Amino acid sequence: MAYTISDKLDWIIIFIFEFGRRHGLTMKQAFNYLNRYQGMAFLDNHYDYVHTQSFKSMVDDITDYCHRKGGGLK
């Protein structure tokens, strides 16, 4: 299924906000963390799956993923 860039961008922005809120980070800090530990690439590459999951579930999963890539958040 094809997704518009706008839909994908909207979902990713909300995800960054939710990720930051969970970990006490600003949007910029959350984006930088996700980008550094390959979370942004994962979200982009697997958008067709991740956008069908709850934000809570995906924040947990991406937190674990980034932690395995060297990130310090748990």
PDB file of N, CA, C, O and CB in Angstrom:
ATOM      1  N   MET A   1       0.832  -1.180   0.000  1.00  0.00           N
ATOM      2  CA  MET A   1       0.000   0.000   0.000  1.00  0.00           C
ATOM      3  C   MET A   1       0.876   1.242   0.000  1.00  0.00           C
ATOM      4  O   MET A   1       1.889   1.290   0.698  1.00  0.00           O
ATOM      5  CB  MET A   1      -0.946  -0.001   1.205  1.00  0.00           C
ATOM      6  N   ALA A   2       0.502   2.220  -0.759  1.00  0.00           N
ATOM      7  CA  ALA A   2       1.279   3.454  -0.856  1.00  0.00           C
ATOM      8  C   ALA A   2       0.810   4.455   0.199  1.00  0.00           C
ATOM      9  O   ALA A   2      -0.389   4.626   0.420  1.00  0.00           O
ATOM     10  CB  ALA A   2       1.158   4.065  -2.271  1.00  0.00           C
ATOM     11  N   TYR A   3       1.758   5.102   0.836  1.00  0.00           N
ATOM     12  CA  TYR A   3       1.465   6.107   1.845  1.00  0.00           C
ATOM     13  C   TYR A   3       1.985   7.447   1.357  1.00  0.00           C
ATOM     14  O   TYR A   3       3.024   7.516   0.702  1.00  0.00           O
ATOM     15  CB  TYR A   3       2.090   5.731   3.215  1.00  0.00           C
ATOM     16  N   THR A   4       1.266   8.502   1.676  1.00  0.00           N
ATOM     17  CA  THR A   4       1.754   9.822   1.291  1.00  0.00           C
ATOM     18  C   THR A   4       2.876  10.221   2.235  1.00  0.00           C
ATOM     19  O   THR A   4       2.936   9.768   3.378  1.00  0.00           O
ATOM     20  CB  THR A   4       0.610  10.876   1.313  1.00  0.00           C
ATOM     21  N   ILE A   5       3.743  11.056   1.751  1.00  0.00           N
ATOM     22  CA  ILE A   5       4.833  11.558   2.583  1.00  0.00           C
ATOM     23  C   ILE A   5       4.257  12.329   3.768  1.00  0.00           C
ATOM     24  O   ILE A   5       4.794  12.278   4.874  1.00  0.00           O
ATOM     25  CB  ILE A   5       5.792  12.460   1.757  1.00  0.00           C
ATOM     26  N   SER A   6       3.173  13.034   3.529  1.00  0.00           N
ATOM     27  CA  SER A   6       2.537  13.804   4.597  1.00  0.00           C
ATOM     28  C   SER A   6       2.029  12.899   5.710  1.00  0.00           C
ATOM     29  O   SER A   6       2.231  13.199   6.886  1.00  0.00           O
ATOM     30  CB  SER A   6       1.389  14.634   4.038  1.00  0.00           C
ATOM     31  N   ASP A   7       1.373  11.795   5.360  1.00  0.00           N
ATOM     32  CA  ASP A   7       0.887  10.851   6.372  1.00  0.00           C
ATOM     33  C   ASP A   7       2.044  10.270   7.172  1.00  0.00           C
ATOM     34  O   ASP A   7       1.981  10.185   8.398  1.00  0.00           O
ATOM     35  CB  ASP A   7       0.082   9.720   5.713  1.00  0.00           C
ATOM     36  N   LYS A   8       3.084   9.878   6.481  1.00  0.00           N
ATOM     37  CA  LYS A   8       4.251   9.280   7.120  1.00  0.00           C
ATOM     38  C   LYS A   8       4.920  10.294   8.047  1.00  0.00           C
ATOM     39  O   LYS A   8       5.274   9.968   9.180  1.00  0.00           O
ATOM     40  CB  LYS A   8       5.252   8.774   6.061  1.00  0.00           C
ATOM     41  N   LEU A   9       5.088  11.500   7.568  1.00  0.00           N
ATOM     42  CA  LEU A   9       5.720  12.552   8.360  1.00  0.00           C
ATOM     43  C   LEU A   9       4.895  12.881   9.589  1.00  0.00           C
ATOM     44  O   LEU A   9       5.445  13.041  10.679  1.00  0.00           O
ATOM     45  CB  LEU A   9       5.923  13.807   7.517  1.00  0.00           C
ATOM     46  N   ASP A  10       3.578  12.985   9.432  1.00  0.00           N
ATOM     47  CA  ASP A  10       2.697  13.263  10.576  1.00  0.00           C
ATOM     48  C   ASP A  10       2.857  12.199  11.651  1.00  0.00           C
ATOM     49  O   ASP A  10       2.998  12.522  12.830  1.00  0.00           O
ATOM     50  CB  ASP A  10       1.226  13.338  10.124  1.00  0.00           C
ATOM     51  N   TRP A  11       2.836  10.924  11.248  1.00  0.00           N
ATOM     52  CA  TRP A  11       2.953   9.835  12.212  1.00  0.00           C
ATOM     53  C   TRP A  11       4.309   9.875  12.914  1.00  0.00           C
ATOM     54  O   TRP A  11       4.381   9.702  14.131  1.00  0.00           O
ATOM     55  CB  TRP A  11       2.753   8.480  11.517  1.00  0.00           C
ATOM     56  N   ILE A  12       5.378  10.100  12.161  1.00  0.00           N
ATOM     57  CA  ILE A  12       6.726  10.108  12.742  1.00  0.00           C
ATOM     58  C   ILE A  12       6.897  11.274  13.707  1.00  0.00           C
ATOM     59  O   ILE A  12       7.543  11.120  14.743  1.00  0.00           O
ATOM     60  CB  ILE A  12       7.789  10.184  11.635  1.00  0.00           C
ATOM     61  N   ILE A  13       6.337  12.427  13.394  1.00  0.00           N
ATOM     62  CA  ILE A  13       6.423  13.577  14.303  1.00  0.00           C
ATOM     63  C   ILE A  13       5.710  13.267  15.616  1.00  0.00           C
ATOM     64  O   ILE A  13       6.231  13.566  16.691  1.00  0.00           O
ATOM     65  CB  ILE A  13       5.813  14.841  13.648  1.00  0.00           C
ATOM     66  N   ILE A  14       4.531  12.675  15.535  1.00  0.00           N
ATOM     67  CA  ILE A  14       3.809  12.296  16.758  1.00  0.00           C
ATOM     68  C   ILE A  14       4.606  11.256  17.530  1.00  0.00           C
ATOM     69  O   ILE A  14       4.674  11.308  18.758  1.00  0.00           O
ATOM     70  CB  ILE A  14       2.398  11.750  16.421  1.00  0.00           C
ATOM     71  N   PHE A  15       5.207  10.314  16.816  1.00  0.00           N
ATOM     72  CA  PHE A  15       6.014   9.299  17.491  1.00  0.00           C
ATOM     73  C   PHE A  15       7.179   9.945  18.234  1.00  0.00           C
ATOM     74  O   PHE A  15       7.439   9.595  19.386  1.00  0.00           O
ATOM     75  CB  PHE A  15       6.536   8.265  16.481  1.00  0.00           C
ATOM     76  N   ILE A  16       7.882  10.877  17.602  1.00  0.00           N
ATOM     77  CA  ILE A  16       9.012  11.553  18.251  1.00  0.00           C
ATOM     78  C   ILE A  16       8.537  12.259  19.519  1.00  0.00           C
ATOM     79  O   ILE A  16       9.204  12.203  20.552  1.00  0.00           O
ATOM     80  CB  ILE A  16       9.678  12.569  17.282  1.00  0.00           C
ATOM     81  N   PHE A  17       7.380  12.926  19.438  1.00  0.00           N
ATOM     82  CA  PHE A  17       6.812  13.591  20.603  1.00  0.00           C
ATOM     83  C   PHE A  17       6.543  12.585  21.729  1.00  0.00           C
ATOM     84  O   PHE A  17       6.913  12.825  22.878  1.00  0.00           O
ATOM     85  CB  PHE A  17       5.514  14.324  20.219  1.00  0.00           C
ATOM     86  N   GLU A  18       5.900  11.464  21.398  1.00  0.00           N
ATOM     87  CA  GLU A  18       5.574  10.438  22.402  1.00  0.00           C
ATOM     88  C   GLU A  18       6.841   9.814  22.989  1.00  0.00           C
ATOM     89  O   GLU A  18       6.910   9.564  24.193  1.00  0.00           O
ATOM     90  CB  GLU A  18       4.688   9.341  21.779  1.00  0.00           C
ATOM     91  N   PHE A  19       7.827   9.565  22.158  1.00  0.00           N
ATOM     92  CA  PHE A  19       9.100   9.015  22.619  1.00  0.00           C
ATOM     93  C   PHE A  19       9.758   9.984  23.597  1.00  0.00           C
ATOM     94  O   PHE A  19      10.219   9.585  24.666  1.00  0.00           O
ATOM     95  CB  PHE A  19      10.042   8.728  21.423  1.00  0.00           C
ATOM     96  N   GLY A  20       9.796  11.257  23.219  1.00  0.00           N
ATOM     97  CA  GLY A  20      10.385  12.270  24.087  1.00  0.00           C
ATOM     98  C   GLY A  20       9.640  12.413  25.400  1.00  0.00           C
ATOM     99  O   GLY A  20      10.254  12.534  26.460  1.00  0.00           O
ATOM    100  N   ARG A  21       8.319  12.398  25.331  1.00  0.00           N
ATOM    101  CA  ARG A  21       7.515  12.518  26.543  1.00  0.00           C
ATOM    102  C   ARG A  21       7.800  11.360  27.498  1.00  0.00           C
ATOM    103  O   ARG A  21       7.933  11.568  28.704  1.00  0.00           O
ATOM    104  CB  ARG A  21       6.019  12.563  26.193  1.00  0.00           C
ATOM    105  N   ARG A  22       7.893  10.155  26.967  1.00  0.00           N
ATOM    106  CA  ARG A  22       8.166   8.975  27.796  1.00  0.00           C
ATOM    107  C   ARG A  22       9.514   9.080  28.501  1.00  0.00           C
ATOM    108  O   ARG A  22       9.666   8.650  29.644  1.00  0.00           O
ATOM    109  CB  ARG A  22       8.127   7.709  26.943  1.00  0.00           C
ATOM    110  N   HIS A  23      10.496   9.661  27.798  1.00  0.00           N
ATOM    111  CA  HIS A  23      11.858   9.691  28.334  1.00  0.00           C
ATOM    112  C   HIS A  23      12.282  11.061  28.867  1.00  0.00           C
ATOM    113  O   HIS A  23      13.448  11.253  29.213  1.00  0.00           O
ATOM    114  CB  HIS A  23      12.821   9.256  27.271  1.00  0.00           C
ATOM    115  N   GLY A  24      11.359  12.004  28.936  1.00  0.00           N
ATOM    116  CA  GLY A  24      11.674  13.324  29.475  1.00  0.00           C
ATOM    117  C   GLY A  24      12.594  14.137  28.581  1.00  0.00           C
ATOM    118  O   GLY A  24      13.443  14.882  29.070  1.00  0.00           O
ATOM    119  N   LEU A  25      12.427  13.996  27.264  1.00  0.00           N
ATOM    120  CA  LEU A  25      13.271  14.691  26.296  1.00  0.00           C
ATOM    121  C   LEU A  25      12.451  15.714  25.510  1.00  0.00           C
ATOM    122  O   LEU A  25      11.242  15.558  25.339  1.00  0.00           O
ATOM    123  CB  LEU A  25      13.936  13.682  25.335  1.00  0.00           C
ATOM    124  N   THR A  26      13.122  16.753  25.039  1.00  0.00           N
ATOM    125  CA  THR A  26      12.479  17.672  24.112  1.00  0.00           C
ATOM    126  C   THR A  26      12.356  16.971  22.762  1.00  0.00           C
ATOM    127  O   THR A  26      12.949  15.917  22.534  1.00  0.00           O
ATOM    128  CB  THR A  26      13.282  19.013  23.986  1.00  0.00           C
ATOM    129  N   MET A  27      11.581  17.574  21.883  1.00  0.00           N
ATOM    130  CA  MET A  27      11.448  17.004  20.526  1.00  0.00           C
ATOM    131  C   MET A  27      12.818  16.906  19.856  1.00  0.00           C
ATOM    132  O   MET A  27      13.137  15.899  19.223  1.00  0.00           O
ATOM    133  CB  MET A  27      10.487  17.868  19.655  1.00  0.00           C
ATOM    134  N   LYS A  28      13.617  17.949  19.997  1.00  0.00           N
ATOM    135  CA  LYS A  28      14.941  17.950  19.361  1.00  0.00           C
ATOM    136  C   LYS A  28      15.827  16.851  19.952  1.00  0.00           C
ATOM    137  O   LYS A  28      16.503  16.132  19.217  1.00  0.00           O
ATOM    138  CB  LYS A  28      15.622  19.329  19.527  1.00  0.00           C
ATOM    139  N   GLN A  29      15.822  16.725  21.272  1.00  0.00           N
ATOM    140  CA  GLN A  29      16.625  15.688  21.914  1.00  0.00           C
ATOM    141  C   GLN A  29      16.153  14.293  21.498  1.00  0.00           C
ATOM    142  O   GLN A  29      16.966  13.411  21.223  1.00  0.00           O
ATOM    143  CB  GLN A  29      16.563  15.835  23.441  1.00  0.00           C
ATOM    144  N   ALA A  30      14.839  14.108  21.456  1.00  0.00           N
ATOM    145  CA  ALA A  30      14.294  12.807  21.056  1.00  0.00           C
ATOM    146  C   ALA A  30      14.682  12.486  19.621  1.00  0.00           C
ATOM    147  O   ALA A  30      15.109  11.367  19.333  1.00  0.00           O
ATOM    148  CB  ALA A  30      12.762  12.789  21.208  1.00  0.00           C
ATOM    149  N   PHE A  31      14.539  13.461  18.706  1.00  0.00           N
ATOM    150  CA  PHE A  31      14.924  13.229  17.312  1.00  0.00           C
ATOM    151  C   PHE A  31      16.401  12.883  17.215  1.00  0.00           C
ATOM    152  O   PHE A  31      16.774  11.925  16.539  1.00  0.00           O
ATOM    153  CB  PHE A  31      14.612  14.461  16.452  1.00  0.00           C
ATOM    154  N   ASN A  32      17.244  13.664  17.890  1.00  0.00           N
ATOM    155  CA  ASN A  32      18.689  13.414  17.815  1.00  0.00           C
ATOM    156  C   ASN A  32      19.050  12.028  18.341  1.00  0.00           C
ATOM    157  O   ASN A  32      19.889  11.342  17.758  1.00  0.00           O
ATOM    158  CB  ASN A  32      19.452  14.481  18.602  1.00  0.00           C
ATOM    159  N   TYR A  33      18.425  11.615  19.435  1.00  0.00           N
ATOM    160  CA  TYR A  33      18.674  10.279  19.988  1.00  0.00           C
ATOM    161  C   TYR A  33      18.243   9.210  18.997  1.00  0.00           C
ATOM    162  O   TYR A  33      19.006   8.294  18.691  1.00  0.00           O
ATOM    163  CB  TYR A  33      17.934  10.094  21.328  1.00  0.00           C
ATOM    164  N   LEU A  34      17.019   9.329  18.497  1.00  0.00           N
ATOM    165  CA  LEU A  34      16.508   8.339  17.542  1.00  0.00           C
ATOM    166  C   LEU A  34      17.364   8.287  16.283  1.00  0.00           C
ATOM    167  O   LEU A  34      17.612   7.211  15.738  1.00  0.00           O
ATOM    168  CB  LEU A  34      15.058   8.655  17.171  1.00  0.00           C
ATOM    169  N   ASN A  35      17.805   9.425  15.832  1.00  0.00           N
ATOM    170  CA  ASN A  35      18.643   9.474  14.632  1.00  0.00           C
ATOM    171  C   ASN A  35      20.011   8.829  14.906  1.00  0.00           C
ATOM    172  O   ASN A  35      20.509   8.051  14.092  1.00  0.00           O
ATOM    173  CB  ASN A  35      18.823  10.941  14.156  1.00  0.00           C
ATOM    174  N   ARG A  36      20.604   9.155  16.042  1.00  0.00           N
ATOM    175  CA  ARG A  36      21.944   8.638  16.367  1.00  0.00           C
ATOM    176  C   ARG A  36      21.957   7.115  16.515  1.00  0.00           C
ATOM    177  O   ARG A  36      22.909   6.450  16.104  1.00  0.00           O
ATOM    178  CB  ARG A  36      22.453   9.281  17.657  1.00  0.00           C
ATOM    179  N   TYR A  37      20.891   6.573  17.107  1.00  0.00           N
ATOM    180  CA  TYR A  37      20.863   5.134  17.375  1.00  0.00           C
ATOM    181  C   TYR A  37      19.970   4.366  16.404  1.00  0.00           C
ATOM    182  O   TYR A  37      19.453   3.300  16.737  1.00  0.00           O
ATOM    183  CB  TYR A  37      20.395   4.887  18.790  1.00  0.00           C
ATOM    184  N   GLN A  38      19.795   4.903  15.224  1.00  0.00           N
ATOM    185  CA  GLN A  38      19.171   4.268  14.065  1.00  0.00           C
ATOM    186  C   GLN A  38      17.666   4.010  14.198  1.00  0.00           C
ATOM    187  O   GLN A  38      17.089   3.269  13.402  1.00  0.00           O
ATOM    188  CB  GLN A  38      19.854   2.982  13.798  1.00  0.00           C
ATOM    189  N   GLY A  39      17.036   4.623  15.204  1.00  0.00           N
ATOM    190  CA  GLY A  39      15.601   4.492  15.354  1.00  0.00           C
ATOM    191  C   GLY A  39      14.830   5.159  14.227  1.00  0.00           C
ATOM    192  O   GLY A  39      13.813   4.632  13.778  1.00  0.00           O
ATOM    193  N   MET A  40      15.298   6.305  13.766  1.00  0.00           N
ATOM    194  CA  MET A  40      14.628   7.003  12.670  1.00  0.00           C
ATOM    195  C   MET A  40      14.678   6.167  11.400  1.00  0.00           C
ATOM    196  O   MET A  40      13.681   6.068  10.685  1.00  0.00           O
ATOM    197  CB  MET A  40      15.269   8.379  12.428  1.00  0.00           C
ATOM    198  N   ALA A  41      15.810   5.573  11.116  1.00  0.00           N
ATOM    199  CA  ALA A  41      15.934   4.724   9.926  1.00  0.00           C
ATOM    200  C   ALA A  41      14.989   3.529  10.025  1.00  0.00           C
ATOM    201  O   ALA A  41      14.363   3.139   9.040  1.00  0.00           O
ATOM    202  CB  ALA A  41      17.392   4.240   9.751  1.00  0.00           C
ATOM    203  N   PHE A  42      14.893   2.952  11.223  1.00  0.00           N
ATOM    204  CA  PHE A  42      13.990   1.821  11.421  1.00  0.00           C
ATOM    205  C   PHE A  42      12.545   2.240  11.165  1.00  0.00           C
ATOM    206  O   PHE A  42      11.811   1.543  10.466  1.00  0.00           O
ATOM    207  CB  PHE A  42      14.137   1.253  12.844  1.00  0.00           C
ATOM    208  N   LEU A  43      12.137   3.372  11.727  1.00  0.00           N
ATOM    209  CA  LEU A  43      10.770   3.862  11.526  1.00  0.00           C
ATOM    210  C   LEU A  43      10.496   4.117  10.051  1.00  0.00           C
ATOM    211  O   LEU A  43       9.425   3.777   9.548  1.00  0.00           O
ATOM    212  CB  LEU A  43      10.533   5.147  12.335  1.00  0.00           C
ATOM    213  N   ASP A  44      11.445   4.704   9.366  1.00  0.00           N
ATOM    214  CA  ASP A  44      11.280   5.000   7.944  1.00  0.00           C
ATOM    215  C   ASP A  44      11.199   3.718   7.119  1.00  0.00           C
ATOM    216  O   ASP A  44      10.318   3.575   6.271  1.00  0.00           O
ATOM    217  CB  ASP A  44      12.436   5.874   7.446  1.00  0.00           C
ATOM    218  N   ASN A  45      12.108   2.800   7.365  1.00  0.00           N
ATOM    219  CA  ASN A  45      12.174   1.567   6.579  1.00  0.00           C
ATOM    220  C   ASN A  45      11.016   0.608   6.848  1.00  0.00           C
ATOM    221  O   ASN A  45      10.656  -0.196   5.988  1.00  0.00           O
ATOM    222  CB  ASN A  45      13.471   0.865   6.856  1.00  0.00           C
ATOM    223  N   HIS A  46      10.438   0.698   8.038  1.00  0.00           N
ATOM    224  CA  HIS A  46       9.378  -0.247   8.421  1.00  0.00           C
ATOM    225  C   HIS A  46       8.064   0.459   8.732  1.00  0.00           C
ATOM    226  O   HIS A  46       7.258  -0.039   9.518  1.00  0.00           O
ATOM    227  CB  HIS A  46       9.816  -1.063   9.630  1.00  0.00           C
ATOM    228  N   TYR A  47       7.850   1.607   8.123  1.00  0.00           N
ATOM    229  CA  TYR A  47       6.648   2.390   8.381  1.00  0.00           C
ATOM    230  C   TYR A  47       5.376   1.584   8.151  1.00  0.00           C
ATOM    231  O   TYR A  47       4.416   1.721   8.909  1.00  0.00           O
ATOM    232  CB  TYR A  47       6.635   3.622   7.507  1.00  0.00           C
ATOM    233  N   ASP A  48       5.354   0.752   7.126  1.00  0.00           N
ATOM    234  CA  ASP A  48       4.136  -0.015   6.819  1.00  0.00           C
ATOM    235  C   ASP A  48       3.694  -0.872   8.002  1.00  0.00           C
ATOM    236  O   ASP A  48       2.501  -1.134   8.156  1.00  0.00           O
ATOM    237  CB  ASP A  48       4.365  -0.906   5.593  1.00  0.00           C
ATOM    238  N   TYR A  49       4.622  -1.308   8.831  1.00  0.00           N
ATOM    239  CA  TYR A  49       4.285  -2.075  10.033  1.00  0.00           C
ATOM    240  C   TYR A  49       4.093  -1.164  11.245  1.00  0.00           C
ATOM    241  O   TYR A  49       3.077  -1.248  11.934  1.00  0.00           O
ATOM    242  CB  TYR A  49       5.377  -3.107  10.326  1.00  0.00           C
ATOM    243  N   VAL A  50       5.077  -0.289  11.505  1.00  0.00           N
ATOM    244  CA  VAL A  50       5.076   0.453  12.771  1.00  0.00           C
ATOM    245  C   VAL A  50       3.858   1.350  12.931  1.00  0.00           C
ATOM    246  O   VAL A  50       3.387   1.540  14.052  1.00  0.00           O
ATOM    247  CB  VAL A  50       6.327   1.288  12.878  1.00  0.00           C
ATOM    248  N   HIS A  51       3.341   1.900  11.856  1.00  0.00           N
ATOM    249  CA  HIS A  51       2.215   2.820  12.011  1.00  0.00           C
ATOM    250  C   HIS A  51       0.915   2.105  12.365  1.00  0.00           C
ATOM    251  O   HIS A  51      -0.076   2.750  12.709  1.00  0.00           O
ATOM    252  CB  HIS A  51       2.024   3.614  10.742  1.00  0.00           C
ATOM    253  N   THR A  52       0.915   0.782  12.284  1.00  0.00           N
ATOM    254  CA  THR A  52      -0.290   0.030  12.661  1.00  0.00           C
ATOM    255  C   THR A  52      -0.277  -0.370  14.131  1.00  0.00           C
ATOM    256  O   THR A  52      -1.261  -0.910  14.635  1.00  0.00           O
ATOM    257  CB  THR A  52      -0.425  -1.218  11.793  1.00  0.00           C
ATOM    258  N   GLN A  53       0.821  -0.111  14.817  1.00  0.00           N
ATOM    259  CA  GLN A  53       0.966  -0.469  16.224  1.00  0.00           C
ATOM    260  C   GLN A  53       0.646   0.732  17.108  1.00  0.00           C
ATOM    261  O   GLN A  53       0.645   1.868  16.634  1.00  0.00           O
ATOM    262  CB  GLN A  53       2.392  -0.984  16.510  1.00  0.00           C
ATOM    263  N   SER A  54       0.377   0.492  18.373  1.00  0.00           N
ATOM    264  CA  SER A  54       0.118   1.598  19.289  1.00  0.00           C
ATOM    265  C   SER A  54       1.418   2.362  19.536  1.00  0.00           C
ATOM    266  O   SER A  54       2.512   1.808  19.435  1.00  0.00           O
ATOM    267  CB  SER A  54      -0.482   1.081  20.628  1.00  0.00           C
ATOM    268  N   PHE A  55       1.270   3.645  19.862  1.00  0.00           N
ATOM    269  CA  PHE A  55       2.463   4.438  20.162  1.00  0.00           C
ATOM    270  C   PHE A  55       3.177   3.881  21.381  1.00  0.00           C
ATOM    271  O   PHE A  55       4.408   3.843  21.403  1.00  0.00           O
ATOM    272  CB  PHE A  55       2.093   5.912  20.391  1.00  0.00           C
ATOM    273  N   LYS A  56       2.441   3.448  22.394  1.00  0.00           N
ATOM    274  CA  LYS A  56       3.065   2.885  23.589  1.00  0.00           C
ATOM    275  C   LYS A  56       3.927   1.684  23.229  1.00  0.00           C
ATOM    276  O   LYS A  56       5.074   1.582  23.663  1.00  0.00           O
ATOM    277  CB  LYS A  56       1.999   2.484  24.618  1.00  0.00           C
ATOM    278  N   SER A  57       3.379   0.786  22.444  1.00  0.00           N
ATOM    279  CA  SER A  57       4.110  -0.406  22.035  1.00  0.00           C
ATOM    280  C   SER A  57       5.350  -0.043  21.223  1.00  0.00           C
ATOM    281  O   SER A  57       6.427  -0.597  21.438  1.00  0.00           O
ATOM    282  CB  SER A  57       3.204  -1.331  21.226  1.00  0.00           C
ATOM    283  N   MET A  58       5.189   0.887  20.295  1.00  0.00           N
ATOM    284  CA  MET A  58       6.330   1.255  19.440  1.00  0.00           C
ATOM    285  C   MET A  58       7.391   2.014  20.214  1.00  0.00           C
ATOM    286  O   MET A  58       8.580   1.842  19.947  1.00  0.00           O
ATOM    287  CB  MET A  58       5.861   2.097  18.260  1.00  0.00           C
ATOM    288  N   VAL A  59       6.995   2.850  21.167  1.00  0.00           N
ATOM    289  CA  VAL A  59       7.998   3.537  21.995  1.00  0.00           C
ATOM    290  C   VAL A  59       8.802   2.495  22.769  1.00  0.00           C
ATOM    291  O   VAL A  59      10.027   2.589  22.846  1.00  0.00           O
ATOM    292  CB  VAL A  59       7.319   4.555  22.980  1.00  0.00           C
ATOM    293  N   ASP A  60       8.130   1.514  23.333  1.00  0.00           N
ATOM    294  CA  ASP A  60       8.842   0.433  24.038  1.00  0.00           C
ATOM    295  C   ASP A  60       9.795  -0.292  23.094  1.00  0.00           C
ATOM    296  O   ASP A  60      10.960  -0.509  23.425  1.00  0.00           O
ATOM    297  CB  ASP A  60       7.838  -0.571  24.649  1.00  0.00           C
ATOM    298  N   ASP A  61       9.297  -0.664  21.924  1.00  0.00           N
ATOM    299  CA  ASP A  61      10.111  -1.427  20.966  1.00  0.00           C
ATOM    300  C   ASP A  61      11.295  -0.622  20.432  1.00  0.00           C
ATOM    301  O   ASP A  61      12.406  -1.142  20.329  1.00  0.00           O
ATOM    302  CB  ASP A  61       9.246  -1.889  19.802  1.00  0.00           C
ATOM    303  N   ILE A  62      11.062   0.630  20.096  1.00  0.00           N
ATOM    304  CA  ILE A  62      12.158   1.454  19.557  1.00  0.00           C
ATOM    305  C   ILE A  62      13.153   1.795  20.657  1.00  0.00           C
ATOM    306  O   ILE A  62      14.348   1.917  20.392  1.00  0.00           O
ATOM    307  CB  ILE A  62      11.607   2.752  18.915  1.00  0.00           C
ATOM    308  N   THR A  63      12.678   1.951  21.885  1.00  0.00           N
ATOM    309  CA  THR A  63      13.607   2.164  23.002  1.00  0.00           C
ATOM    310  C   THR A  63      14.547   0.975  23.118  1.00  0.00           C
ATOM    311  O   THR A  63      15.759   1.148  23.244  1.00  0.00           O
ATOM    312  CB  THR A  63      12.838   2.380  24.334  1.00  0.00           C
ATOM    313  N   ASP A  64      13.993  -0.230  23.078  1.00  0.00           N
ATOM    314  CA  ASP A  64      14.819  -1.443  23.131  1.00  0.00           C
ATOM    315  C   ASP A  64      15.764  -1.529  21.936  1.00  0.00           C
ATOM    316  O   ASP A  64      16.939  -1.865  22.088  1.00  0.00           O
ATOM    317  CB  ASP A  64      13.929  -2.690  23.179  1.00  0.00           C
ATOM    318  N   TYR A  65      15.250  -1.224  20.759  1.00  0.00           N
ATOM    319  CA  TYR A  65      16.066  -1.274  19.535  1.00  0.00           C
ATOM    320  C   TYR A  65      17.255  -0.318  19.650  1.00  0.00           C
ATOM    321  O   TYR A  65      18.394  -0.707  19.392  1.00  0.00           O
ATOM    322  CB  TYR A  65      15.208  -0.916  18.287  1.00  0.00           C
ATOM    323  N   CYS A  66      16.990   0.927  20.037  1.00  0.00           N
ATOM    324  CA  CYS A  66      18.068   1.909  20.168  1.00  0.00           C
ATOM    325  C   CYS A  66      19.055   1.509  21.267  1.00  0.00           C
ATOM    326  O   CYS A  66      20.260   1.728  21.142  1.00  0.00           O
ATOM    327  CB  CYS A  66      17.487   3.298  20.464  1.00  0.00           C
ATOM    328  N   HIS A  67      18.539   0.930  22.325  1.00  0.00           N
ATOM    329  CA  HIS A  67      19.421   0.473  23.402  1.00  0.00           C
ATOM    330  C   HIS A  67      20.386  -0.598  22.879  1.00  0.00           C
ATOM    331  O   HIS A  67      21.567  -0.590  23.224  1.00  0.00           O
ATOM    332  CB  HIS A  67      18.590  -0.082  24.590  1.00  0.00           C
ATOM    333  N   ARG A  68      19.893  -1.500  22.061  1.00  0.00           N
ATOM    334  CA  ARG A  68      20.765  -2.529  21.458  1.00  0.00           C
ATOM    335  C   ARG A  68      21.800  -1.932  20.519  1.00  0.00           C
ATOM    336  O   ARG A  68      22.849  -2.528  20.280  1.00  0.00           O
ATOM    337  CB  ARG A  68      19.928  -3.548  20.699  1.00  0.00           C
ATOM    338  N   LYS A  69      21.499  -0.744  19.983  1.00  0.00           N
ATOM    339  CA  LYS A  69      22.427  -0.061  19.076  1.00  0.00           C
ATOM    340  C   LYS A  69      23.389   0.853  19.832  1.00  0.00           C
ATOM    341  O   LYS A  69      24.187   1.556  19.211  1.00  0.00           O
ATOM    342  CB  LYS A  69      21.649   0.750  18.040  1.00  0.00           C
ATOM    343  N   GLY A  70      23.322   0.851  21.169  1.00  0.00           N
ATOM    344  CA  GLY A  70      24.252   1.634  21.963  1.00  0.00           C
ATOM    345  C   GLY A  70      23.641   2.783  22.741  1.00  0.00           C
ATOM    346  O   GLY A  70      24.351   3.474  23.473  1.00  0.00           O
ATOM    347  N   GLY A  71      22.345   3.004  22.602  1.00  0.00           N
ATOM    348  CA  GLY A  71      21.685   4.086  23.316  1.00  0.00           C
ATOM    349  C   GLY A  71      21.571   3.789  24.801  1.00  0.00           C
ATOM    350  O   GLY A  71      21.540   2.629  25.212  1.00  0.00           O
ATOM    351  N   GLY A  72      21.510   4.828  25.592  1.00  0.00           N
ATOM    352  CA  GLY A  72      21.489   4.676  27.039  1.00  0.00           C
ATOM    353  C   GLY A  72      20.117   4.638  27.671  1.00  0.00           C
ATOM    354  O   GLY A  72      20.007   4.354  28.863  1.00  0.00           O
ATOM    355  N   LEU A  73      19.064   4.916  26.917  1.00  0.00           N
ATOM    356  CA  LEU A  73      17.718   4.919  27.475  1.00  0.00           C
ATOM    357  C   LEU A  73      17.179   3.500  27.573  1.00  0.00           C
ATOM    358  O   LEU A  73      17.446   2.655  26.718  1.00  0.00           O
ATOM    359  CB  LEU A  73      16.783   5.788  26.625  1.00  0.00           C
ATOM    360  N   LYS A  74      16.418   3.257  28.629  1.00  0.00           N
ATOM    361  CA  LYS A  74      15.783   1.944  28.797  1.00  0.00           C
ATOM    362  C   LYS A  74      14.334   2.130  29.094  1.00  0.00           C
ATOM    363  O   LYS A  74      13.610   1.150  29.272  1.00  0.00           O
ATOM    364  CB  LYS A  74      16.452   1.130  29.909  1.00  0.00           C
TER     365      LYS A  74
END
